[in-house]
Amino acid sequence: MASTAAKVKQVFRVRLRGEAILTSPLWNKGTAFTIEERKAFGLTARLPYRVNTLDEQCQRAYDQLQTRDTPIRKNSFMQSMKEQNMVLYYELLRRHLKELVPIIYTPTEGDAIANYSHLYRRSEGLYLTFPNQDSMEEDFLEQIKGRNIDLIVCSDAEAILGIGDQGVGISAAKAALYSLIAGINPSRFIPVILDVGTDNDTLRNDDLYVGWPEKRLRGEAYDKFIDKFVQLVRKHLPHSLLHFEDFGTSNAHRLLDLYRDQHAVFNDDIQGTGAVTLACIMSAIGVTKSDLSDQRIVVYGAGSAGHGIATQIRDAMVTVHNLSREEANKRFYMLDRYGLIKESLGPEKIRESLREFARADSEWQDVKTNDKGEVELLEVVRKARPTVLIGCSTRAGAFTEAVIKEMAKGVERPIILPLSNPSRLVEVDPRDANEWTGGKALLATGSPFPPTKNPNGKEYIIAECNNALIYPGLGFGAVISQARKLTDNMIIAGTQRLASLSPALKDPDNALLPDMADAPKVNYEVAVAVAEQAIEEGIAGVRWKKEEVRVKLREKQWEPVYGTYVYDPEGDA
């Protein structure tokens, strides 16, 4: 596929002909094959007479897309296009980015994964299943043979956002955004499903379920299976980025911590969510003219996302403001289904990884509790007087009018981030939060919401705190610099670059984060910052100077344009 530097002038020597090239999504041009190419590849009678431009193909495809009347039907149409013509798929997305990213990604992709077995048409990645583990290396090598792979996006599908355990939902959309938004060549990544069963009874009892219909694997057998896969990646693709996606709470942090010093690994649910939320907060405190270390932060929902957010913000406090880890931890108040996480909660109620955020029980002796002895959100807000309230609980309406008004009593510009997806699960509608704070709240949500009105009649733009604003750039920066690992400082460098692009820094009534339509430009800046940091830390595999990074990244970015094909029986593809 063509790069940004070479554009349409790049020439490929291709050995595929006839049916083979028409059914290869990476090489098929459809009606855009030139007259000369049609003759050379045996396609003259296989295609209609007229040669179309990519512009014309995009118009036709967009017109067809508009006849689909629901998001899931549009998602299915886009999936079919991706399986036919990769360039056309990505170029159509690029031209209608803000409209179509919610169709191929959050929130529609959740519905597509929930119906994966019923919508399944063809393979779109690598399926590694526990019963076939003995042939894992053979299967893995068969898929990567003759390919240069930069990125592997893997999932065991235990914690698909908002819908939970889906057994065999492959992360193709997550991988696709790396190409669409950052410019990683789609021929150089592989989505991988690690099928270890499912605890979803509906799926196991569904005759059309395409995965391994057994209870989800746990314990030592699970760990050995995952480790076997990771070691294959390390052995055969040592310079790749391994992206963990949608792993359950019991495994996500554990696996990230286990492998982060062995290979360049990244967990978007933890680090990506944490990074984009940190960027949002950095933008907000730029408006309030305060410091990150001064914030008091309540995180409602202490799963992978909530824990990841707290960890990312805490690490930034340590790095940027030189706080000790213990001092930074004291800025947080974490709540889960047992209310405020306190030191007295035993291991059966609090994960070991969360214990460092636990509050001392002595702080809360005079605070009202429920009939189970738990400290609920309103009382935490009343006592802690937070400057930042973050929701990642999927508990719709949890940020009640009483909670929001109580928070607004203690701070001039409350930073309120109800981040749960999809929008029906949001902790508070931003319109209500804006009204209840008299227009003083600085707001961002996890799904798109329309602007709201301030009391002065001025429109307030609700930022979409979407991982897609940062994770493709974090990954591309690591891949392009051939970093041996993705360090905390690399992530913070990318986060600071994103925060610096906030529209709210120029106009406090504008969004805290850039618009999704600007995601490619934003992620390029993030990638530059990450690669520069990798070079500064001495862990980059490339021998670039920091001042060369911008040009080198532009040269390496892939974009969806057709190259010129020459038939060659000994060609590369």
N, C-alpha and C positions, 0 to 999 in steps of 0.2 A: 504494500500500500504506500501511497505517496506521502512524503513528509512536507512540512510547511515550507522548508527551504527549496525543495525541488518542484513542488506543485505539479501541474499537469504534464510537465516536460519529462518526468521520470519515465523511463522505459523499462518494462519487465519482459523477461524471456520466459514464456509460459508453455508448458507441455500439455496442459489440459485442452481437449477439443470437444466439440459437439455437446452432447448431453452433460458430460463431465464438467465443462466450464459453466454451463447454464445453471447447474445445480450446486455450484460452489459459491456460497454467499460472499466469500472474500474476493472472488474474481469475476463474478457475474456483473455485467453492465446492463443486461436487459436490452431495451431498444436503443441504448446509447453506444453499442458496438458500432464502430465506423464501417463503411463499405469494405475497406481494406481488411479490417479485422474479421469481418463476417466471412470473407473469402478464405482467409488464412486459417480460420478455426472451424470451418465447415458449418457455418451458421446462416448462410444466405437464405436457405429455405426454411430455417427454423424460427425466423423472426419476421414480423411485418415489415413492409418496404421502408417506411419512413425511419430515418435516424433522428432520435430525440436528443436534446441537450439535457444535462442534469437539472437545469432550471425547469424545463418542461416536465420532466419526470416528477420533480417535487410538487409541481402544481397539480398534476394528475393524482398523485398519492394523497395530497392534502384534501383534494375534493372528495376522494373516496373515503378518507378518514371521517369527514364531516357527516357522512351518511350513517355512521355508527352513533347510536343515540344514548349510550351509557358509557361511563368510564371503563368498565370491564370489557366491553366490546371494542372500545378503542385500544385498550391494552392488548387485546388478542390480535387486532389488526396490526399493531406495531410489532408484535412478536413475530407474526407471519412475515412481515417485511424484512425483519432482521435475518430470518432464515433464508431469504431469497437474495437480498442485495444489501451488503453491509454499508457501502458508500451512500446509497440512497437513504437508508435508515438513519444514519448519523447526520446526513446533511438536512433531512427533513426536521429532525430534532433540533439541530443547530439553528434553523431558521425560525422555529416556533418554540424556543427553549422554555420560556416561562409557562406557556400553555401545556406543553407536552411532558415536562419532567414529572408533574404530579400524576400523569397517566402511566408512565413506565416505572415510576419509583413511588415514594410515599405520596399519597395514601393508597393509591389504587393497587400497587403491587402486592399489598397485604392480601387483598381479595383474590388476586391471581394465584398467590402461593397457597391460600386456603383451598383453592379449587384446582391445585396443580395436577392431580391425578386425572381429573375429568377434562382438563384443558390440554393435557399432554399430546404433543404431535411428533416431536423428534428430539433427539439428544442435543443438549446445548452445553455440555461440559463433561466432567469426569465424575462418575458415580462409584465411590469406593464403599463397599458394603461389608459389614462384619463377617458374614459367612464366607466371603471370598477373600479374606485377609491374606491367605497363603500366597495368592497370586498378585498381591498389591504392587510389588515392585515391577513385575512384568506388565501389569495393566498400566501403571504409571508411565513407564518408559515407552509403551506403545503410543500413548497420547502425546508425548513431548518429542518423539523421534523427529529429527530434522527441523525442529522449531527452536527459535530463540525466545525464551519465556522470561519476561520481566516481573510478572505479577500473578499470584495465585490468590483468589478469593475463596475461602473455604468456610463451610458452616455445617453444624450438626442439627440445625433447624429446631433447637429446643425452645428458643425464646424469640420467635418472630414477633416484631413489635405490634402490640395490641391484640394478637391472636394466639400467642403461645406456641405450644409444641405442634409442629407440622411434619415432623418425620423426615420428609424428603423434598423440602422446598429449596431449590438451588438459587444461589445468589447472583444470577446473571445480571439483574438490573444494577446491583451495586457495582459490578465490574464494568458494565457499560458506561456508567458515569465517569469512570476514570478516562475513558476514551473521549466521550462527548465534551467533558468540561476541562480535563487536564491535558489531553492530547497523547495518551498512551495508545500505541498501535493496537487495535483489537486482535490482530493476529498474534500478539505477544502476551496475552493473558489467558488464564484458564479458570473458570468457575468450578469449584469442587464441592460435592456434597459428601459428607462423611456419614453414611447411613448406619446408625447404631440402634435402629428401632425407634419406637414412639410410645409414649404413654397416653396418646390420644385414642381412646377407645373407638370413637367414630371412624377414624382412619383405619384402624386395625380390622374393623368389621366391615369395611367397604370393599366389595369385590373388585372394584376398579382401582384400588390403591396400588400405586406402582412401586412403593418401597418395601423394605423388609418388615413384614407384619408381626413383629414380636415386641415385647416390652423393652423399653429403652435400656441400653446397657449402662451399668454403673460400676464404680470401684476400679479394681486393678485391671480387669479386662478392658474397660473403657480407656484407661490411661495408656495401656500398652498399644492399643489400636491407634490412638491419636499420636503417640510417640513414634510409632512405625511410620506414619505418614510424614510427620515433621522431619524425621531423619532422612527420608527419601528426598524431601525438598532441599535440605541442607547438603546432601550428598551430590545430587544431580543438578540443582539450580542454586548454587551458593550465593549468587549475586541478586537473587530475586527478592521481592517483598512478599511476605506471607501475611495476608489480611484475614483475621478471624472475624466472623460475622454471626450474630444471632445465637451465640452460645448461652446456655443457662447461667443463672446467678451462681450456682455452686461450682461452675467450671471457668467462667469467663476470666475473672481476675487471676485465678490460680494458674491457668495455662499461660496467660500473658506474662505473669511473673516468672514462670518456669522457663520460658523460651526467649525472653526479651534480650538476654545477654548472650544467647547462642546464635541468633540470626536476626535479620531485620524483620520484625513482626509488628503488627499493628492491630488493635481491636477498636473498630469504629464505634461500637456501642459504649465503650469506656472512654477511649482517648479522643475519638472524633466528636462525640457528644460533649465531652468535657471541654474540648478545645473551642468549639463554636460558642458554647455557653460562656466560657471565659472571655472570649472576644467580645461578646455582647455586653458583659459586665464591665470590661475595660472601656468600652464605648460609653456606657452609662455613667461611669465615674468620671469620664472626661467631661460629660455634661455637668455633673454635680461638683466638679473640681475637688474631688476627694481622692484618697489613696486606696488601693486594693487592700492593704493591710488594715485599714480602718473599718472595713465592712463586717457586719454581723449577718451571717447567712443561715437561713432556714432552708433545708432541703427536705421536701415532703415526697417520700418515696425513695427507699434506700436500696433498690435493686442495682443491677449492673450500671444503668444509666446514672442514677442518683449518686452512687458511690463513685463512679468515674468522674462525674462533674465535681464533686467535693475534692477528690484527689487532685484533679487538674488545677483547680483554683488554689488549693493548699500548696501545691508544688510551685505555682507561680509566686505566691507570697514568699516562699522560702528563697526562690531564685532571684526575684526582682527586689524584694525588700529585706532580704537577709534575716528573716525571722527563723527561729528554730522550728523544726517540724512540730514539736509539742506546742509552742506558742501559736503557730498557725492553726493547728487542730482545734484550739479553743475558740476560734472564730465561727465554728460550725455547730448547728443544731440539727441533727438528723432524725427523721421520723419514719417509721414503717408501720406495719399493721399492729405493732404493740405500742404505738405512740412514740414518745420521745425515747431515743436510745440512751439508756442510763447504764451505769456500771453494774448495777445489781441484776441486770438481765443475764441469765445464764446462757451457756453455749447452745442450748436448744432454741433460744429465742434471738440470738445475735451471732452473726457470722464472725469468725475470728478476724477477718480482714476489716471489719467495721469497728472493732473494739477500740481502736485508737481515737475514734470520734465520740466515744461514749461520754456523757456528761456525768459529773459526780452527783450522787444522790443527795448529798448535803445541800446542793444548790436549790433543790426543788421540794424541800420538806414543807414549805409553807404554801405550796401551790395546789390548787384544786385538781383532783384526779377523778376519773370515771369509776364505775363500780368494780372495775378490774384492777384499779390502782395505777392506771396508765395516764400519762400527761398528754392531753390531746392538743391539736394544732392551735386552737384559740388561746389556750393558756401559755403555750410556748411563745407565741407572738406577743402576748401581753407582758410576759416577763423579760424576754430576750430583746424586745424592741428592735427587730431586725431591720437592716437597710435593704436586704435582698431576700426575696421569697421565690423559691424555685419549686416547680411542681413537675414530677415525673412519676406519678402514682397511677395513672389511668383511672383515677377516681373523679368522674365528672362532677363539677360543682363543689369540690372540696374546699376551694377558697371562697367561703361564703361572704356575704356583705359584712357580717360582724368581724370576720378575720381581716378583710381588706381595710375596713374603717379603723380597726384597732391598730393595724400596721401604720396607717397614714397619720395616726396621732404622734408617732414617735420619730418621724423623719420627714423632711421637707419634700424630697422627691423619691418616693418609694420605687424600688426596682422590682418589678413583678414579672416573672417568667413562667407562665403556665405552659409547659412544654410537651405534655402528653399528646400522643397521636393515636388514632386519627382525631379530627377536630371535635367529633361527638364526645370524646373522652377528656376534653380539656378541663383543667381545674377551675377556670373561670373564663367566661367570655370577656375578651379585652374591652369590649364596649361597656360592660358592667363595671369592670375594674377602673376604667377611666372615669365613669360617672361617680362611683363611690369615693374616689379620691379627689374629686373636683378638678379633674384634668391634670393632676400633678404626677401621676404615675408614669414611669418609663417602662414601656411594655415590649415584650417579644413573645411569640408563640411558636410551637413546634410545627403547626400547619398554617397554611395561608388564611388570613382573615382580612376583611375589607377595612379601610381606614375608619376611624371613629372621629367624632366631633368633640373639641374642647369647649368649655363653657363660653369662651370668647368667640365661638363659631368657627375657629380655625381647624382645618383637618389635621388629624394626627395619624401618621403612617405607622402601622403595626409591622415591626420587623418579623421576618420568618427566620427563626433560629434553626436553620436547616443544616445538617452535617454536610450537605453537598456544597456548601460555601467554603469548606475547608479540607475535607478528607481527600478529595482527588489531588489537591495541591500538595498536601503532606506526603501522600504516596508517590506522586510524580517527582517531588524533590528528592526523596530517598532513592527512588529507582534510578533517576538520571545521574545522580552523584555516585551511584553504586556504593551507598553507605553500608557498612557492615552491620549496623543496627540503627534503629530509629530512636534517638535519645529524647529524654524529657526536654532538654534545651532546644533541640530541633523543633519539637512541637510548639514550645513556647515562642520560638522565633517566628514560626508561621502564624501563631495566634496574634502576636503583637502586630504583624503586618496586616492581618485582616482587620483588627480593631482600628488601625490607623486610617483605613478606608471608609470608616463609618460616616454616612451622611449627617448623622446627628451632631458630629463635631463641628459642622458648619452651620447647622440649623437645628436647635434642640427639639423642634416639632417634627423633624424628619425621622426616618427609621434609624434604629440603633445599628443595623447591619445593612450592607449593600443589597440591592434587589437581586432576586434569583436570575433575572435576565442578564446580569453582569457577572454571573458565576465564572465563566471562562477567564475573563480579565482578572478577577479577584484571585482565582486559584493559580494563575500564572505568577502573580506576586507572592502568594504563599509558597509556591514551589521554589522561587528564587531565594526567599528567605531561608527555607529549609536546607537547600543545597549549599548556600553560603555558610550556614552554621555547621554543616557536616564537614566542609573544608576547613573551617576554623578549628573544629575539634580534632581534626586529623584522622577522621574515620571514613573519609570518602575514598572510593576506589579509583576515581578519576584524578588526573594530574592537572587540574585547572587552577587558575588564580581566581580569587573571589570576584574580581572585576570582569572576568570572562563569563560568568554564570549566565547573565541575561541573554547574551548572544547564543551561547551553547544550548540553552533551553529552547529558544526559538527554532534553532536548527533541528532539534530532536523531536519537536512536536509533530504528531500526525494530524492530518486534517482530511475530511472526506471529499476527495476529488479523484476522478478517474485518471489513471496513468495510461500510457500508450503500450499496447501489447504486441509482442513479436512472437510468432509461433516458433518453438524450439523443442524438439523431442527430448533434448537433454536439459531443458530449462529447470528453473528452481521450483516451479509450481505447476 
